Amino acid sequence: MHLISQSISEIPAGLEVISVVVDRHKLARRRWRGEAVDGTDFGFDVNEALRHGDCIHLSDTAAYVIDQSPEDCFLIALGGAEEAAWIGWMIGNLHFKASFSAEGVLVQDDLAVRQMLDREQIAYQQVMRVFQPSKQGGHSHDHDHSHAHDLSGGKFVRL
């Protein structure tokens, strides 16, 4: 088993690319095990989450690359700034992570999101995509809502 502690920044030309297929939830963990499509076994102990496309190991003939599994998502096309802000607020109010692109907002397929989109008559497409939520602004469901205002620095801090 190969122990992986970080990704490799550059892949030398001419190597065969071998996938290590993994879902988004496992990628978010610090420690996990995975297997490449050729059967090579890997153990992961990383400080930062790996991402789709990261090279994690090189051999003489191959580069092993993270291949994140696609998942069911909702794609919401955005119109003007006002509509984009409103949709962002609606999704953020549910505390779901999202990713943003020229296509629109991508959010995981979840019953609460679907019900909100249908109730508010927000058009969306159900798509199968590699979902990589933005690191900024997303919250998980496991925090409380108590916040305090630091008067000396003028910034909000979570308690």
Stockholm file with secondary structure:
# STOCKHOLM 1.0

chainA/1-159         MHLISQSISEIPAGLEVISVVVDRHKLARRRWRGEAVDGTDFGFDVNEALRHGDCIHLSDTAAYVIDQSPEDCFLIALGGAEEAAWIGWMIGNLHFKASFSAEGVLVQDDLAVRQMLDREQIAYQQVMRVFQPSKQGGHSHDHDHSHAHDLSGGKFVRL
#=GR chainA/1-159 SS CEEECSCBSCCCTTCEEEEEEECHHHHTSSEEEEECTTCCEEEEECSSCCCTTCEEEECSSEEEEEEECCEEEEEECCCSHHHHHHHHHHHHHTTCCEEEETTEEEEECCHHHHHHHHHTTCCCEEEEECCCCCSSSCCCSSCCCCEEEETTTTEEEEC
#=GC SS_cons         CEEECSCBSCCCTTCEEEEEEECHHHHTSSEEEEECTTCCEEEEECSSCCCTTCEEEECSSEEEEEEECCEEEEEECCCSHHHHHHHHHHHHHTTCCEEEETTEEEEECCHHHHHHHHHTTCCCEEEEECCCCCSSSCCCSSCCCCEEEETTTTEEEEC
//
